[in-house]
């Protein structure tokens, strides 16, 4: 946990590039592979991270169907920050968008607590999973 009391930000396999930049800004950002949890983000990976983390943490992920794909898991025990990208982006623009969203919203993400599930776009934060976002909100 950072000195400010904020949670650590655990980045899924597709979000590791911005990790160093977030750390340079004083955000406790860690890639999921640091927890020897490098498979598809599923309940087993979440449990692996939870077994190691001593303080609060927030999972930052692109996996918008994580909760829907595993409905019996106790998701309310964990904080999730979904990055929602413009579906029209391609190639390097996707990588830039991921970095921009993370850097723009990182301070809000680390304030999340267990049970907080927010979706983040380049412009806004929404208090619900990505499946509830309409195309207009993005």
N, C-alpha and C positions, 0 to 999 in steps of 0.2 A: 504494500500500500504506500502511496506517496505521502509526503509530509502533510499535505493538505487534507488528508483523510479520504481522498477520492479512491475509487476502486481501480484496480488494474484493468487494462484493456487487453483481452486475449484475442488475437487476430487469427482468423481461419487461414487455411493454406493458400487462399487466393488473394489475401490482403497483406502479405508479409513485406512487400516492397516499401511501404511507408513507415515501417517499424522504427528504423533509425531516426527518421525525421521527427516522429512523435516523441521518442525518447529525448532528442535534443531540445524539445520544447518542455521537458519536465514531466511528461506523461509516462506512467509505468505501462508501456506497451510490450507485449510478449507474443511471439508467434506460437501457434498451437503445437508446432513440432518440438518446442522446448519442453513439452510435457510428455513427449514420446506418444503423442496422440495424432498421428498424421493420416489416418484413414478418413473416409467420408465422415463428416460431422453428424454423428448420431448419438444416442444416449451413452454408448460406451465411451466415446471420446469426451463427452461432457463429464462423465464420472471420473475419467482419468485426470482431467484438469482439476476438478473439485477435490480429488484426493491429495493434490500437491499444494494448492493455493491455501495460504493461511488466512488471508483477509478477503474482503469483497472483490469480486471481479465481474466483468461484463464481457460476454462473447460478442465480437463483431464478426458478422458473417454476410455472405451473399446468398446463402441457402434459404430462399424465401419460403420453402415448403417444409422446413425442418420440423416445425411443430405438427403440421398436418400429417406428415409422414410417420410420426411416432406419437399418436394421440394418447397412449396409455402412460407415457412418461410424465414425470412430475415437473413440467416446465415452469410452474409457478415458483419453484425453488431457485430459479436462475434468471439473471438479467440478460436480455438479448438486444443487440443493436443491429438491425438489418440495414445494409446498404442497398438502396434501390437505384439501379442505373437506368438511364434512358435506353430503351431497347433498340434504338436506332444507331447507337454508338458501335464503332468497329475498331479493331486493332489497337493502336497506341492510345486512341481517344478513351477507350475503356479503362486503361491503366491510369490515365490522367484523372478521369472521373472518380475512380476509387480513392486516389490520393486526395483529391479536392474534398470529397465528402468527409473522409476521415479527419483531415486537418480542420475543416470548417466546423465540424460537430464534436470533435474529440472531448472537449471540456464538458459538454452536456452528456455525452455517452458515459463518462466515468462517474457521473453523479447518479446514474441509475442504480437501483437497488434490486435485490431478488424479487422476481415477479414483474418487474418493469420490462415491457416488450415494446420497443419503439422502432419505427422505420424512419430512415434518414435519406432524403434526396438532396440534390445540390442546393435546393432552395429552402427546404423545410424539414421539420421533425413531426412525425405523426404517432400518436399513442395507440398503435395497433400493428399487427403483422402486415407484411407487404400485400398479402392476398386481399386486404380490405381497401387498398388504395385504388382510386379510380385513375384513369389516364389523365384526367384534368388536374389532379392534385400533384402529379409528378412534374 
